[in-house]
Amino acid sequence: MQMDLQAGIKKRKLAHKWENAIKNMKRHWQLYFIILPPLAYIIIFRYIPMLGVQIAFKDYDLVKGIWKSPWVGFKHFKNFISSYQFKRLMLNTIGLSVYQVVAGFLPPIMLAIALNYMYNEAVRKTVQMVTYMPYFISTVLIVSIMFQVLSVNGLVNKIIKLFTGRTIHFLGDPKWFKTIYVFSGIWQNTGYNAIIYLAALAGINQELYEAAIVDGASIWQRIWYIDIPGILPD
């Protein structure tokens, strides 16, 4: 009897909560309407595609499709790990990731600090626009630009040939792949990533700079003792 009474109380409380929620939604329907587009975007393009992840655990058949293909568990993972190319693939992947992190860490910070000390507003805005514009270029165009610049008859090889009389096959020599891949990414993303550091620099108390100038601190000292600590995470 007591359990039935507690269950009834819980049901009434739950119904009361739902009633309050519905009333709140009706009262503030404009806010919920604004939330709908981004919510729909996240569900459609972020969560629904995740259903395709199950293909990694199935023996996929094009005719049967994802849902009707038979489950095979970790069969594909075992085949990949036991493959003779597994070690080389993992080392290349890890090495490329470390290379990207190490090489791409400083350029956005250096660019942000340089822009922060540019007192000519027109030059500053021009440099900022030119540096973050590559971020909006598609990967296809980036590859096309790299091909035109680094091919045997490209701009870089013409300059090298002018001074040395020889050319370098950048796109045909495997040893150049990591460097081209990493630095093309740095060129594309540095300007956009610098915006984050510029925002952090804008939040630094200007009185610190004034006090440092009064004390005779050089620009390098201001960068080392004010700017860098100011953009570092707490």
C-alpha positions in Angstrom: 0.0 0.0 0.0 2.8 2.4 1.0 4.7 1.5 -2.2 1.7 2.2 -4.4 1.3 5.6 -2.6 4.9 6.5 -3.2 4.6 5.5 -6.9 1.6 7.7 -7.2 3.3 10.6 -5.6 6.3 10.2 -8.0 3.9 10.1 -11.0 2.2 13.2 -9.9 5.5 15.0 -9.4 6.7 13.9 -12.8 3.4 15.1 -14.4 3.7 18.4 -12.6 7.3 18.8 -13.9 6.2 18.1 -17.5 3.3 20.6 -17.1 5.7 23.3 -15.9 8.2 22.5 -18.7 5.4 22.8 -21.3 4.2 26.1 -19.8 7.7 27.4 -19.8 8.2 26.4 -23.5 5.0 28.2 -24.4 5.9 31.3 -22.5 9.4 31.5 -24.0 8.8 29.9 -27.4 11.0 32.4 -29.2 14.1 31.2 -27.4 13.3 27.6 -28.1 12.6 28.5 -31.8 16.1 30.1 -32.0 17.7 26.9 -30.6 16.0 24.6 -33.2 18.3 25.4 -36.2 21.6 24.7 -34.5 20.1 21.7 -32.6 18.9 20.3 -35.9 22.3 20.9 -37.5 24.0 19.0 -34.7 21.6 16.0 -34.8 21.6 15.7 -38.6 25.3 16.3 -39.4 27.0 15.2 -36.1 25.0 12.4 -34.5 23.1 10.7 -37.3 26.3 10.0 -39.4 27.7 8.3 -36.3 25.4 5.4 -37.1 27.8 4.5 -39.9 30.5 3.8 -37.4 29.1 0.3 -37.0 30.4 -0.6 -40.4 33.8 -1.2 -38.8 32.3 -4.1 -36.9 30.5 -5.6 -39.8 31.4 -7.6 -42.9 30.0 -4.9 -45.2 28.0 -6.0 -48.2 27.1 -3.3 -50.7 23.9 -5.1 -51.7 22.7 -5.8 -48.1 23.7 -2.3 -46.8 24.9 -1.3 -43.4 22.0 -2.6 -41.4 21.7 -6.1 -42.9 25.4 -6.8 -43.2 26.5 -9.5 -40.7 28.4 -8.6 -37.5 32.0 -9.8 -37.3 33.1 -8.1 -34.1 36.7 -7.1 -34.0 37.7 -9.1 -37.1 38.8 -6.0 -39.1 40.8 -4.6 -36.1 42.6 -7.9 -35.6 43.5 -8.0 -39.3 44.8 -4.4 -39.2 46.9 -5.0 -36.1 48.3 -8.3 -37.4 49.2 -6.7 -40.8 52.9 -6.3 -41.7 52.3 -2.6 -42.4 50.7 -1.9 -39.0 54.0 -0.8 -37.4 55.0 1.5 -40.2 51.5 3.1 -40.4 51.3 3.8 -36.7 54.8 5.2 -36.6 54.1 7.5 -39.6 50.8 8.6 -38.1 52.3 9.4 -34.6 55.3 11.0 -36.2 53.2 13.2 -38.4 51.0 14.2 -35.5 53.9 15.1 -33.3 55.5 17.1 -36.2 52.3 19.0 -36.7 52.0 19.9 -32.9 55.7 20.9 -32.6 55.9 22.9 -35.8 52.5 24.5 -35.6 52.7 25.6 -32.0 54.8 28.8 -32.3 53.7 30.5 -35.6 50.2 31.6 -34.4 51.7 33.0 -31.2 54.4 34.8 -33.0 52.0 36.3 -35.5 49.6 37.4 -32.8 52.4 39.1 -30.8 53.7 40.8 -34.0 50.2 42.1 -34.9 49.7 43.3 -31.4 52.8 45.6 -31.7 51.8 46.9 -35.1 50.8 50.5 -34.5 49.8 51.2 -38.1 46.1 50.1 -38.1 45.9 49.8 -42.0 49.0 47.6 -42.2 47.8 45.5 -39.3 44.4 44.9 -40.7 45.9 44.1 -44.2 48.4 41.6 -42.7 45.7 40.0 -40.6 43.3 39.6 -43.5 46.0 38.2 -45.8 47.2 35.7 -43.1 43.8 34.3 -42.1 42.3 34.2 -45.7 44.0 30.8 -46.5 41.8 29.2 -43.8 38.8 29.6 -46.0 40.4 28.0 -49.1 39.3 24.5 -49.8 41.7 21.6 -49.6 41.4 21.0 -53.3 42.6 24.5 -54.0 45.4 24.2 -51.4 46.7 21.0 -53.2 46.4 22.8 -56.6 48.5 25.7 -55.3 51.1 23.4 -53.8 51.3 21.6 -57.1 51.8 24.8 -59.0 54.4 26.2 -56.6 56.4 23.0 -55.9 56.3 21.1 -59.2 59.5 20.6 -61.2 58.6 23.7 -63.3 57.1 25.6 -60.4 58.1 28.9 -58.8 60.3 27.3 -56.0 62.3 25.2 -58.5 62.8 28.1 -60.8 64.4 30.1 -58.0 66.5 27.0 -56.9 67.6 26.4 -60.5 68.5 30.1 -60.9 71.0 29.9 -58.0 72.1 26.2 -58.2 71.4 25.0 -61.7 69.4 22.0 -60.5 65.8 21.2 -59.5 64.3 19.2 -56.6 61.4 16.9 -57.2 59.4 17.9 -54.1 56.2 16.1 -55.1 57.9 12.9 -56.2 60.3 12.4 -53.3 58.7 10.7 -50.3 61.0 12.4 -47.8 59.4 15.8 -48.6 55.8 14.6 -48.0 55.7 15.3 -44.2 57.3 18.7 -44.5 55.0 19.8 -47.3 51.9 18.4 -45.6 52.7 20.0 -42.2 53.8 23.4 -43.4 50.9 23.8 -45.9 48.6 23.2 -42.9 50.5 25.8 -40.9 50.2 28.3 -43.8 46.5 27.7 -44.0 45.7 27.8 -40.3 48.2 30.2 -38.7 46.3 33.4 -39.4 43.0 32.0 -38.1 44.6 30.5 -35.0 46.3 33.8 -34.2 42.9 35.4 -33.6 42.6 33.4 -30.4 45.9 34.7 -29.1 45.0 38.2 -30.2 41.9 38.0 -28.1 44.0 36.9 -25.1 46.4 39.8 -25.7 43.6 42.3 -25.9 42.5 41.2 -22.4 45.8 42.0 -20.8 45.7 45.1 -18.5 47.3 48.0 -20.4 48.6 49.4 -17.2 51.2 46.6 -17.2 52.6 47.8 -20.5 52.6 51.4 -19.2 54.4 50.4 -16.0 56.9 48.3 -18.0 57.7 51.2 -20.4 58.2 53.6 -17.4 60.6 51.0 -15.9 62.6 51.0 -19.1 61.6 47.5 -20.3 62.4 46.8 -24.0 59.9 45.3 -26.4 61.4 41.9 -26.0 61.2 42.1 -22.2 57.5 43.2 -22.5 56.8 40.2 -24.7 58.6 37.8 -22.4 57.2 39.1 -19.1 53.8 40.3 -20.1 52.6 38.9 -23.4 53.6 35.3 -23.1 52.4 34.9 -19.5 49.2 36.7 -20.5 48.3 34.1 -23.2 49.3 31.1 -21.3 46.5 29.1 -19.7 46.0 29.6 -15.9 
